[in-house]
Amino acid sequence: MDFPILYLRKGAERRLRAGHLWVYSNEVDTRRSPLTDFEAGAQAQLRAANNKPLGTLFVNPRALICGRLISRDPNSGMTPKRLTDRLEMALKLRDRVFPEPWYRWVYGDGDGLSGLVIDRFDDVVVVQISTAGMETMKDSILRAIERLVHPTAIILKNDGKMRSVEGLPSYVEQLDGEPVETLQVRENGVRFEVPLSGGQKTGWFYDHRMNRERLQHYSAGCRVLDVFSYAGGWGLQAAAGGATSVTCVDSSRQALEAVQHNAALNDFGNVDTLEGDAFSVLKELCDDKQKFDIVVLDPPALIPRRRDQKAGEQAYARLNQLALRLLERDGLLVSASCSMHLSRDKLVDIIRGSARKVDRFVQLLEQGYQGPDHPMVPGIPETDYLKACFVRSLTEFL
């Protein structure tokens, strides 16, 4: 197949040779290959400045990430067969690791399918396409899903922020089956139901599954505070682990209604909720001298862009200080972050500094990562974003 050619500037191929898949617009030699010559979503052959072929990629001239590598073979692009093969390979991993069909089936670059996320909720599949290149493959994606898992419903939840960057329309559409309003989830022995409309991203955060399972082992006999709870993913699994009481905090009334619904679904009678801004609620609890055995912090990304680094780190520090103040003399802080721009070492350092600020001695017991349905690619640091620190907090030790 003949592809148009996209040329890189001298030296710009180093990151790609190290394993990355993205090309930035300032890395393109626009004199040899003007980006305006390419249509959004077109496939092209990528070449280094010395004319050596590097592979094939999807191109979008209007995006900062203007190229996403498809294959290291310069003569072979994305075809329906290659797409289906990669979907099938991703499915084999999930079915090998998880006993039930609730998982992230496709994790974008981690599965060699940049711009595509697929979550599976048993026989309901939710698809999110975020790039112009993947949009050209939409029909092939849907046919492959039908062939591989025979779902009763496929939902296109194409309303993510990236679509506007890529020049794509925003919409949510169910393609077939009975109308789906609520997604069913089973995770670590706990049942959840979450609303599709107005829900988070594709409906559920599968990435913390392993970390929430670890929380169960610490929860017996504990009073637990779950901050940024959404539908109760952490708090209800603490209840399943034997917590005596669970309080879920979120700013969304719909999320807290889901918490109560899910608590009843699992016959947990010891779960209550607090609606409000997390910082304000935590401060009020401190002022009221409330105490908990476990506090879980799982905020949204507080550092969405590099320019937000300083403000985001300060926000993480404030949260961790407030949480530590709420812990009993021998308590457990679970401090999580989904901010790609916050390193694991920096999160640990923020916890250390927060502990010194409030005169606590802390022990880092274990660290959690994203689950295997979010595979990390060593050459793509952006695929490694999730962190969870399990920290024991003591008022008297040294």
GUSEFI-662160 format. One line per 2 residues: their letters; for each residue y, z, x of N, C-alpha, C. Coordinates in steps of 0.05 Angstrom, whole numbers, plus 5000, padded with zeros to 4 digits. Layout:
BEGIN
A) Y Z X Y Z X Y Z X; ...
***
This chain:
BEGIN
MD) 4976 5000 5017 5000 5000 5000 5025 5000 5018; 5044 4983 5012 5069 4982 5027 5089 5002 5016
FP) 5100 5019 5033 5120 5039 5026 5146 5033 5039; 5169 5039 5026 5194 5038 5041 5193 5060 5062
IL) 5210 5058 5082 5209 5076 5105 5233 5094 5106; 5228 5120 5110 5249 5140 5114 5247 5149 5143
YL) 5269 5146 5157 5270 5153 5186 5284 5180 5189; 5272 5196 5208 5284 5221 5215 5303 5218 5239
RK) 5321 5237 5242 5337 5239 5266 5320 5248 5290; 5329 5244 5313 5314 5252 5337 5308 5282 5337
GA) 5283 5289 5341 5275 5317 5342 5270 5331 5316; 5277 5317 5294 5275 5330 5267 5246 5333 5258
ER) 5227 5321 5272 5199 5322 5264 5185 5347 5274; 5198 5363 5290 5183 5386 5302 5172 5405 5281
RL) 5188 5412 5262 5179 5431 5241 5156 5419 5225; 5157 5393 5220 5135 5380 5205 5110 5379 5222
RA) 5112 5374 5247 5088 5374 5265 5076 5402 5266; 5092 5423 5262 5082 5450 5263 5069 5458 5237
GH) 5070 5441 5217 5056 5447 5192 5073 5447 5167; 5099 5445 5169 5116 5446 5145 5114 5419 5130
LW) 5123 5419 5105 5120 5396 5088 5147 5385 5078; 5169 5399 5084 5195 5391 5073 5212 5376 5093
VY) 5228 5357 5082 5249 5344 5098 5275 5349 5085; 5295 5359 5100 5322 5364 5090 5339 5339 5094
SN) 5359 5336 5076 5375 5312 5077 5390 5308 5103; 5397 5331 5117 5412 5328 5142 5393 5321 5166
EV) 5367 5319 5160 5348 5311 5181 5342 5281 5180; 5353 5267 5160 5347 5239 5157 5367 5222 5172
DT) 5357 5201 5185 5375 5182 5199 5384 5162 5177; 5407 5169 5166 5417 5153 5143 5429 5126 5151
RR) 5432 5121 5177 5441 5094 5185 5417 5075 5183; 5394 5084 5191 5370 5067 5190 5358 5066 5162
SP) 5360 5089 5148 5348 5090 5121 5366 5106 5103; 5387 5094 5092 5405 5108 5074 5390 5120 5050
LT) 5395 5145 5045 5382 5158 5022 5388 5145 4996; 5411 5133 4994 5419 5120 4969 5401 5095 4963
DF) 5386 5086 4982 5368 5064 4978 5343 5072 4963; 5338 5099 4960 5313 5108 4948 5319 5119 4919
EA) 5300 5114 4902 5301 5125 4875 5289 5153 4875; 5299 5170 4858 5288 5197 4856 5259 5196 4847
GA) 5242 5209 4862 5213 5209 4856 5197 5187 4870; 5211 5169 4885 5197 5147 4899 5180 5158 4921
QA) 5158 5144 4927 5142 5150 4951 5150 5133 4974; 5150 5144 4998 5158 5130 5022 5141 5138 5046
QL) 5142 5121 5066 5130 5128 5092 5150 5142 5109; 5142 5164 5122 5161 5179 5139 5155 5172 5168
RA) 5177 5166 5183 5174 5160 5211 5194 5176 5228; 5185 5183 5252 5202 5197 5271 5222 5177 5282
AN) 5241 5188 5297 5262 5171 5309 5250 5150 5327; 5227 5156 5340 5215 5137 5358 5196 5117 5343
NK) 5199 5117 5317 5184 5098 5299 5155 5105 5295; 5146 5129 5304 5119 5137 5300 5115 5147 5272
PL) 5095 5137 5257 5091 5146 5229 5082 5175 5228; 5092 5190 5209 5085 5218 5206 5070 5224 5180
GT) 5070 5205 5161 5057 5209 5135 5072 5196 5113; 5064 5204 5088 5078 5195 5065 5091 5218 5050
LF) 5112 5213 5035 5125 5235 5021 5139 5225 4996; 5144 5244 4978 5162 5239 4955 5191 5242 4964
VN) 5208 5225 4954 5237 5226 4962 5254 5231 4937; 5274 5248 4941 5295 5251 4921 5322 5251 4935
PR) 5337 5230 4934 5362 5228 4950 5384 5248 4941; 5381 5260 4918 5403 5278 4908 5397 5307 4914
AL) 5374 5313 4926 5367 5341 4931 5370 5348 4960; 5376 5374 4966 5377 5383 4994 5350 5379 5008
IC) 5329 5387 4994 5302 5381 5004 5296 5353 4993; 5303 5333 5009 5302 5306 4999 5274 5293 5002
GR) 5256 5306 5017 5230 5295 5021 5209 5317 5021; 5186 5311 5008 5163 5330 5007 5138 5315 5014
LI) 5126 5323 5037 5103 5308 5048 5079 5309 5029; 5067 5286 5025 5043 5283 5008 5018 5283 5025
SR) 5020 5268 5047 4996 5263 5064 5005 5258 5092; 4988 5266 5111 4994 5259 5139 4985 5230 5145
DP) 4971 5217 5127 4964 5189 5129 4987 5172 5121; 4999 5156 5139 5023 5141 5132 5018 5118 5113
NS) 4993 5112 5107 4987 5090 5090 4975 5098 5063; 4975 5124 5058 4962 5134 5034 4980 5155 5020
GM) 4990 5148 4996 5008 5165 4982 4994 5181 4960; 5009 5190 4941 4998 5206 4919 4988 5187 4897
TP) 4962 5188 4893 4949 5172 4872 4937 5190 4851; 4930 5180 4828 4916 5197 4808 4891 5210 4820
KR) 4876 5196 4836 4852 5207 4848 4858 5230 4868; 4878 5226 4885 4885 5246 4904 4895 5271 4889
LT) 4911 5267 4869 4921 5289 4853 4898 5305 4840; 4879 5290 4828 4856 5303 4815 4839 5318 4836
DR) 4835 5307 4859 4820 5320 4880 4832 5346 4888; 4859 5347 4890 4872 5371 4899 4872 5392 4877
LE) 4875 5383 4852 4872 5402 4829 4844 5414 4829; 4824 5398 4834 4797 5408 4833 4791 5427 4856
MA) 4802 5421 4880 4799 5438 4903 4813 5465 4898; 4836 5465 4886 4850 5490 4879 4834 5506 4858
LK) 4822 5492 4839 4807 5505 4818 4782 5519 4830; 4769 5506 4849 4745 5518 4862 4752 5544 4875
LR) 4775 5546 4888 4783 5571 4901 4786 5593 4880; 4800 5588 4859 4805 5609 4838 4779 5617 4825
DR) 4762 5599 4819 4737 5606 4806 4718 5621 4825; 4722 5617 4850 4706 5632 4870 4715 5661 4873
VF) 4742 5665 4870 4754 5691 4875 4755 5709 4850; 4760 5696 4826 4765 5712 4802 4743 5707 4782
PE) 4733 5729 4770 4710 5726 4751 4717 5715 4724; 4744 5715 4718 4752 5705 4692 4775 5685 4695
PW) 4779 5667 4676 4799 5645 4679 4828 5653 4673; 4837 5674 4686 4865 5681 4684 4876 5682 4713
YR) 4892 5662 4720 4902 5660 4748 4922 5638 4750; 4936 5637 4773 4953 5614 4780 4934 5593 4792
WV) 4931 5572 4777 4913 5550 4786 4925 5534 4808; 4951 5528 4807 4964 5512 4828 4989 5526 4836
YG) 4992 5530 4862 5015 5543 4874 5030 5524 4893; 5040 5503 4881 5058 5485 4896 5049 5477 4923
DG) 5066 5482 4943 5060 5474 4971 5034 5487 4981; 5028 5511 4971 5004 5525 4980 4979 5510 4974
DG) 4980 5492 4954 4957 5476 4947 4961 5446 4952; 4982 5440 4969 4987 5412 4975 4998 5396 4952
LS) 5011 5410 4933 5022 5397 4909 5051 5408 4905; 5068 5401 4924 5096 5411 4923 5109 5403 4897
GL) 5121 5422 4884 5136 5417 4859 5119 5421 4834; 5094 5431 4838 5077 5435 4814 5066 5464 4814
VI) 5069 5477 4791 5057 5503 4786 5041 5501 4761; 5016 5511 4762 4999 5512 4737 4987 5540 4735
DR) 4992 5553 4712 4979 5579 4707 4958 5575 4685; 4937 5589 4688 4915 5587 4668 4912 5614 4653
FD) 4912 5612 4627 4908 5635 4610 4883 5629 4593; 4860 5630 4605 4835 5624 4592 4836 5594 4584
DV) 4836 5589 4558 4836 5561 4549 4864 5549 4543; 4884 5564 4551 4912 5554 4549 4922 5550 4578
VV) 4934 5527 4583 4944 5520 4609 4974 5515 4607; 4990 5529 4625 5019 5526 4625 5026 5511 4651
VQ) 5041 5489 4649 5048 5472 4671 5078 5473 4675; 5086 5475 4700 5114 5474 4707 5118 5453 4730
IS) 5133 5432 4723 5139 5411 4743 5168 5414 4751; 5174 5416 4777 5201 5422 4786 5213 5400 4804
TA) 5198 5379 4811 5210 5359 4828 5207 5331 4815; 5224 5313 4823 5224 5286 4813 5198 5271 4820
GM) 5188 5277 4844 5163 5264 4853 5140 5272 4835; 5137 5298 4830 5115 5307 4813 5119 5298 4784
ET) 5144 5294 4776 5149 5285 4749 5137 5257 4745; 5137 5240 4766 5126 5213 4763 5096 5215 4759
MK) 5083 5237 4765 5054 5241 4763 5047 5256 4738; 5066 5261 4720 5060 5279 4697 5036 5270 4681
DS) 5034 5245 4674 5011 5236 4658 4985 5240 4672; 4985 5235 4699 4960 5239 4714 4953 5269 4716
IL) 4973 5286 4718 4968 5315 4718 4955 5324 4692; 4966 5314 4670 4955 5323 4644 4926 5312 4640
RA) 4921 5287 4648 4894 5276 4646 4874 5292 4663; 4883 5300 4687 4865 5315 4705 4859 5342 4694
IE) 4879 5356 4682 4875 5382 4670 4855 5380 4647; 4858 5360 4630 4839 5356 4608 4811 5352 4618
RL) 4808 5337 4639 4781 5331 4650 4768 5354 4663; 4784 5370 4677 4773 5392 4693 4767 5418 4678
VH) 4784 5425 4658 4779 5451 4644 4778 5449 4614; 4784 5425 4602 4782 5421 4573 4797 5443 4557
PT) 4823 5447 4562 4837 5468 4548 4841 5462 4519; 4846 5484 4503 4853 5480 4475 4882 5473 4472
AI) 4899 5481 4492 4927 5475 4491 4939 5472 4519; 4957 5453 4522 4972 5450 4547 5002 5452 4540
IL) 5015 5469 4555 5044 5474 4550 5059 5466 4574; 5079 5448 4571 5097 5441 4592 5121 5459 4591
KN) 5123 5478 4609 5146 5496 4610 5165 5487 4632; 5178 5465 4626 5195 5452 4646 5224 5460 4642
DG) 5229 5486 4646 5256 5496 4643 5266 5512 4667; 5253 5507 4690 5261 5522 4714 5287 5511 4726
KM) 5300 5528 4743 5326 5521 4755 5324 5496 4773; 5301 5492 4786 5299 5470 4805 5302 5443 4791
RS) 5295 5441 4766 5296 5415 4752 5324 5403 4751; 5344 5420 4748 5371 5410 4747 5379 5400 4775
VE) 5370 5414 4796 5376 5405 4823 5364 5378 4828; 5340 5373 4817 5326 5348 4821 5334 5326 4801
GL) 5353 5333 4783 5363 5313 4764 5344 5309 4741; 5329 5329 4733 5309 5327 4712 5318 5343 4687
PS) 5311 5334 4663 5318 5349 4639 5302 5375 4636; 5313 5394 4622 5300 5420 4617 5288 5420 4589
YV) 5263 5428 4587 5250 5429 4560 5224 5445 4561; 5215 5454 4538 5189 5466 4535 5175 5451 4513
EQ) 5150 5443 4518 5136 5427 4498 5106 5433 4499; 5094 5437 4476 5065 5439 4474 5054 5412 4466
LD) 5033 5403 4481 5024 5376 4477 5002 5374 4456; 4986 5394 4453 4964 5392 4433 4955 5420 4425
GE) 4936 5421 4406 4925 5447 4398 4943 5461 4378; 4932 5484 4368 4948 5501 4350 4972 5512 4365
PV) 4995 5515 4351 5019 5525 4364 5014 5552 4378; 5022 5554 4403 5018 5579 4419 5044 5593 4421
ET) 5045 5618 4411 5070 5634 4413 5066 5657 4432; 5040 5666 4435 5034 5689 4452 5012 5681 4471
LQ) 5015 5689 4497 4995 5684 4517 4978 5709 4521; 4952 5704 4521 4933 5726 4526 4927 5728 4555
VR) 4928 5753 4566 4922 5758 4594 4902 5780 4597; 4883 5777 4615 4866 5800 4623 4868 5803 4653
EN) 4875 5827 4661 4879 5832 4690 4870 5860 4697; 4851 5861 4716 4841 5887 4726 4831 5905 4703
GV) 4819 5893 4683 4808 5908 4661 4827 5915 4640; 4852 5906 4641 4873 5913 4622 4881 5887 4607
RF) 4885 5890 4581 4893 5867 4564 4923 5867 4560; 4934 5843 4560 4963 5840 4555 4966 5816 4536
EV) 4988 5817 4521 4997 5794 4506 5027 5792 4512; 5035 5768 4520 5064 5763 4527 5074 5740 4511
PL) 5099 5741 4503 5111 5719 4488 5116 5695 4506; 5109 5671 4496 5114 5647 4511 5144 5641 4511
SG) 5156 5642 4487 5184 5636 4485 5201 5660 4495; 5219 5654 4514 5235 5675 4526 5221 5691 4547
GQ) 5195 5685 4552 5180 5700 4573 5189 5692 4601; 5177 5705 4620 5185 5701 4648 5171 5676 4659
KT) 5186 5657 4668 5176 5633 4682 5153 5621 4666; 5128 5620 4678 5106 5609 4663 5092 5629 4645
GW) 5104 5653 4643 5093 5673 4624 5083 5699 4635; 5073 5698 4660 5061 5722 4672 5064 5720 4702
FY) 5067 5743 4715 5068 5744 4744 5040 5752 4755; 5024 5731 4761 4997 5737 4771 4998 5746 4800
DH) 5021 5742 4815 5021 5746 4843 5015 5775 4852; 5023 5794 4836 5019 5823 4843 4992 5834 4833
RM) 4974 5817 4824 4949 5827 4812 4935 5847 4830; 4931 5840 4856 4916 5857 4874 4931 5884 4879
NR) 4958 5882 4880 4974 5906 4885 4973 5925 4861; 4973 5913 4837 4971 5930 4813 4943 5943 4811
ER) 4923 5929 4820 4896 5941 4821 4895 5964 4840; 4909 5962 4863 4910 5984 4882 4924 6009 4869
LQ) 4945 6004 4853 4959 6026 4840 4941 6043 4823; 4921 6030 4810 4903 6045 4794 4889 6068 4810
HY) 4884 6063 4835 4870 6083 4852 4887 6108 4858; 4913 6105 4855 4931 6128 4861 4940 6143 4836
SA) 4933 6133 4812 4947 6141 4788 4936 6164 4772; 4911 6172 4777 4899 6193 4761 4915 6218 4761
GC) 4921 6228 4737 4935 6253 4734 4965 6252 4741; 4976 6228 4743 5004 6225 4752 5023 6218 4730
RV) 5048 6226 4733 5070 6217 4716 5083 6193 4730; 5083 6170 4716 5090 6145 4729 5115 6133 4717
LD) 5134 6123 4734 5157 6109 4725 5155 6080 4735; 5155 6061 4717 5152 6032 4723 5179 6019 4718
VF) 5194 6012 4739 5221 6001 4737 5220 5971 4739; 5236 5957 4723 5234 5928 4719 5206 5921 4709
SY) 5199 5934 4687 5171 5933 4679 5162 5907 4666; 5180 5890 4656 5173 5867 4640 5154 5877 4618
AG) 5130 5865 4616 5111 5872 4594 5092 5895 4601; 5098 5909 4623 5082 5932 4630 5060 5927 4650
GW) 5062 5906 4666 5041 5899 4684 5032 5922 4703; 5052 5935 4715 5045 5958 4733 5039 5983 4717
GL) 5057 5990 4698 5054 6015 4684 5028 6018 4668; 5020 5997 4654 4995 5999 4639 4970 6000 4656
QA) 4972 5988 4680 4949 5990 4698 4948 6018 4711; 4971 6031 4713 4971 6059 4721 4959 6076 4699
AA) 4965 6070 4674 4952 6084 4652 4922 6080 4652; 4913 6056 4659 4884 6051 4661 4872 6066 4683
GG) 4888 6073 4704 4878 6088 4726 4878 6118 4721; 4887 6127 4697 4886 6155 4691 4912 6169 4692
AT) 4935 6155 4692 4961 6168 4692 4964 6185 4666; 4977 6208 4669 4980 6225 4646 5003 6215 4628
SV) 5024 6203 4640 5045 6191 4625 5057 6167 4641; 5067 6148 4626 5079 6124 4638 5105 6118 4623
TC) 5127 6115 4639 5152 6107 4627 5160 6080 4639; 5165 6060 4622 5172 6033 4631 5201 6028 4626
VD) 5215 6018 4646 5243 6013 4645 5248 5983 4648; 5264 5972 4629 5272 5943 4631 5297 5940 4615
SS) 5313 5919 4622 5337 5913 4607 5333 5896 4582; 5308 5885 4580 5301 5868 4558 5287 5883 4536
RQ) 5298 5883 4512 5285 5895 4489 5259 5881 4482; 5259 5855 4485 5234 5840 4479 5212 5848 4498
AL) 5219 5852 4524 5199 5860 4543 5187 5888 4536; 5205 5906 4528 5196 5933 4522 5180 5934 4496
EA) 5186 5916 4477 5170 5914 4453 5142 5904 4461; 5140 5886 4481 5114 5877 4491 5099 5900 4504
VQ) 5114 5917 4518 5101 5941 4531 5087 5958 4510; 5101 5964 4488 5090 5981 4467 5066 5967 4453
HN) 5069 5941 4449 5047 5926 4437 5023 5927 4455; 5027 5923 4481 5004 5922 4499 4992 5949 4503
AA) 5008 5970 4502 4998 5997 4504 4979 6003 4480; 4987 5994 4456 4970 5998 4433 4945 5981 4434
LN) 4948 5957 4446 4925 5939 4449 4903 5952 4466; 4911 5969 4485 4892 5982 4503 4887 6011 4495
DF) 4897 6020 4472 4894 6047 4463 4906 6068 4483; 4928 6061 4495 4942 6079 4513 4964 6093 4496
GN) 4961 6119 4491 4980 6133 4475 5001 6148 4491; 5001 6144 4517 5019 6160 4534 5040 6143 4548
VD) 5048 6121 4535 5068 6102 4546 5094 6103 4530; 5117 6107 4543 5142 6104 4529 5160 6085 4545
TL) 5184 6079 4534 5201 6059 4546 5230 6069 4547; 5245 6058 4566 5274 6062 4568 5287 6035 4572
EG) 5306 6029 4554 5320 6003 4556 5346 6007 4570; 5352 5990 4590 5377 5991 4604 5376 5980 4631
DA) 5400 5977 4644 5402 5968 4672 5387 5988 4690; 5370 5977 4707 5353 5994 4724 5369 6014 4741
FS) 5391 6005 4753 5407 6023 4770 5419 6046 4753; 5429 6039 4729 5440 6060 4712 5419 6079 4702
VL) 5396 6069 4694 5375 6087 4684 5366 6105 4706; 5361 6095 4730 5352 6111 4752 5372 6133 4758
KE) 5398 6126 4758 5418 6147 4764 5419 6168 4742; 5416 6160 4717 5416 6180 4695 5392 6198 4698
LC) 5369 6187 4705 5345 6204 4709 5349 6223 4732; 5362 6214 4753 5368 6232 4776 5387 6255 4767
DD) 5408 6247 4752 5427 6267 4742 5414 6287 4724; 5393 6278 4709 5379 6297 4691 5357 6312 4706
KQ) 5355 6307 4732 5335 6321 4749 5306 6316 4740; 5302 6292 4730 5274 6284 4723 5258 6279 4748
KF) 5232 6284 4747 5214 6279 4770 5189 6264 4761; 5179 6248 4779 5155 6232 4774 5137 6234 4799
DI) 5111 6230 4794 5092 6230 4816 5091 6202 4830; 5096 6181 4814 5096 6154 4824 5120 6139 4812
VV) 5135 6125 4829 5156 6107 4820 5150 6079 4831; 5149 6059 4813 5144 6031 4820 5170 6016 4817
LD) 5178 6002 4839 5201 5984 4838 5192 5956 4843; 5195 5939 4822 5187 5911 4825 5210 5894 4813
PP) 5232 5892 4828 5256 5878 4817 5253 5848 4819; 5269 5833 4805 5271 5804 4809 5282 5799 4837
AL) 5282 5775 4846 5292 5768 4873 5322 5776 4875; 5327 5796 4891 5355 5805 4894 5370 5790 4917
IP) 5355 5773 4931 5367 5756 4951 5359 5727 4945; 5370 5715 4924 5361 5688 4916 5369 5666 4937
RR) 5391 5671 4952 5400 5652 4972 5408 5667 4997; 5408 5653 5020 5414 5667 5045 5441 5679 5045
RD) 5460 5667 5031 5487 5679 5030 5488 5705 5014; 5466 5712 5000 5465 5737 4985 5451 5759 5001
QK) 5446 5754 5027 5429 5772 5043 5441 5800 5043; 5466 5803 5051 5478 5830 5054 5478 5845 5028
AG) 5488 5832 5007 5490 5846 4981 5462 5853 4971; 5443 5835 4975 5416 5840 4966 5403 5863 4980
EQ) 5406 5864 5006 5394 5886 5022 5407 5913 5013; 5433 5913 5007 5446 5937 4998 5434 5946 4970
AY) 5428 5926 4953 5417 5932 4927 5389 5944 4930; 5373 5932 4948 5346 5944 4953 5348 5972 4963
AR) 5368 5977 4981 5371 6004 4991 5379 6024 4969; 5397 6016 4952 5405 6034 4930 5382 6041 4912
LN) 5366 6020 4905 5343 6024 4888 5323 6044 4901; 5317 6040 4926 5297 6057 4940 5307 6085 4943
QL) 5333 6089 4948 5344 6116 4950 5341 6131 4923; 5348 6117 4901 5346 6129 4875 5317 6136 4868
AL) 5299 6118 4875 5271 6122 4869 5260 6146 4884; 5267 6148 4910 5257 6170 4926 5268 6197 4916
RL) 5292 6197 4906 5304 6222 4895 5289 6231 4870; 5276 6212 4856 5262 6218 4831 5233 6228 4836
LE) 5223 6226 4861 5196 6233 4866 5192 6263 4870; 5169 6273 4862 5161 6300 4867 5158 6304 4898
RD) 5153 6329 4906 5153 6336 4934 5132 6319 4949; 5110 6312 4936 5090 6295 4948 5085 6272 4929
GL) 5102 6252 4930 5101 6230 4911 5095 6203 4924; 5091 6183 4908 5084 6156 4917 5106 6137 4907
LV) 5118 6122 4926 5136 6100 4920 5122 6074 4925; 5121 6057 4904 5112 6030 4907 5136 6012 4906
SA) 5144 6002 4929 5169 5986 4932 5161 5957 4937; 5168 5940 4918 5160 5911 4920 5185 5893 4922
SC) 5180 5870 4932 5201 5849 4934 5189 5822 4932; 5202 5804 4916 5194 5776 4914 5215 5759 4926
SM) 5234 5771 4942 5255 5755 4955 5244 5742 4980; 5243 5716 4981 5233 5702 5004 5250 5709 5029
HL) 5276 5713 5025 5294 5718 5048 5293 5746 5058; 5277 5764 5046 5274 5791 5056 5247 5793 5070
SR) 5248 5798 5095 5223 5799 5110 5208 5825 5104; 5183 5825 5110 5167 5849 5106 5177 5872 5124
DK) 5183 5866 5149 5194 5886 5167 5220 5897 5157; 5237 5880 5146 5263 5889 5136 5260 5908 5112
LV) 5241 5901 5094 5236 5919 5071 5227 5946 5081; 5209 5947 5100 5200 5973 5111 5224 5988 5123
DI) 5241 5973 5137 5264 5986 5150 5284 5997 5128; 5287 5982 5106 5303 5992 5084 5292 6018 5073
IR) 5266 6019 5069 5253 6043 5059 5257 6066 5078; 5253 6060 5104 5257 6081 5125 5286 6092 5123
GS) 5305 6074 5123 5333 6083 5121 5340 6098 5096; 5328 6089 5074 5332 6102 5048 5321 6131 5049
AR) 5298 6134 5061 5285 6160 5063 5302 6179 5080; 5313 6169 5102 5330 6186 5118 5356 6194 5103
KV) 5366 6176 5087 5390 6180 5072 5387 6203 5052; 5363 6206 5040 5358 6226 5020 5340 6249 5031
DR) 5337 6250 5057 5323 6272 5071 5294 6273 5062; 5281 6250 5063 5252 6249 5058 5237 6240 5082
FV) 5213 6251 5086 5194 6241 5107 5175 6222 5093; 5172 6197 5102 5155 6178 5088 5132 6169 5106
QL) 5109 6163 5094 5086 6152 5107 5079 6126 5093; 5078 6104 5109 5070 6078 5098 5040 6077 5097
LE) 5029 6079 5072 5000 6081 5069 4986 6054 5070; 4998 6034 5057 4986 6007 5057 5007 5987 5048
QG) 5003 5962 5055 5021 5941 5046 5005 5920 5031; 5018 5909 5010 5005 5889 4993 5018 5862 4996
YQ) 5002 5841 4991 5012 5814 4992 5007 5800 4965; 5015 5775 4963 5008 5760 4940 4978 5754 4939
GP) 4967 5750 4915 4938 5746 4913 4930 5718 4923; 4903 5714 4925 4893 5689 4936 4898 5665 4918
DH) 4907 5669 4893 4915 5646 4877 4944 5638 4883; 4956 5650 4904 4982 5642 4915 4978 5638 4945
PM) 4961 5619 4953 4954 5617 4982 4978 5611 4999; 4980 5625 5021 5002 5621 5040 4994 5600 5061
VP) 5012 5583 5068 5008 5563 5089 5023 5572 5114; 5009 5577 5136 5022 5588 5160 5046 5572 5169
GI) 5046 5546 5166 5068 5529 5175 5091 5528 5155; 5088 5541 5132 5109 5541 5111 5116 5569 5104
PE) 5135 5581 5119 5142 5610 5114 5150 5615 5085; 5161 5595 5071 5170 5598 5044 5147 5605 5025
TD) 5122 5599 5032 5099 5605 5015 5091 5634 5016; 5102 5649 5036 5097 5677 5039 5121 5693 5031
YL) 5122 5702 5006 5146 5714 4995 5143 5742 4984; 5118 5750 4977 5114 5774 4962 5106 5797 4980
KA) 5118 5821 4974 5113 5845 4991 5111 5869 4972; 5093 5887 4980 5091 5912 4965 5084 5934 4985
CF) 5100 5955 4986 5096 5977 5005 5088 6002 4989; 5065 6014 4995 5056 6038 4983 5064 6061 5002
VR) 5083 6077 4994 5095 6097 5012 5093 6125 5001; 5082 6142 5016 5081 6171 5009 5106 6184 5017
SL) 5119 6199 4999 5144 6212 5004 5140 6242 5004; 5149 6256 5025 5146 6285 5027 5173 6298 5032
TE) 5178 6320 5019 5203 6335 5023 5202 6353 5047; 5178 6362 5055 5176 6379 5078 5152 6370 5095
FL) 5157 6363 5119 5135 6355 5137 5144 6359 5166; 5165 6345 5174 5175 6348 5202 5204 6356 5201
***
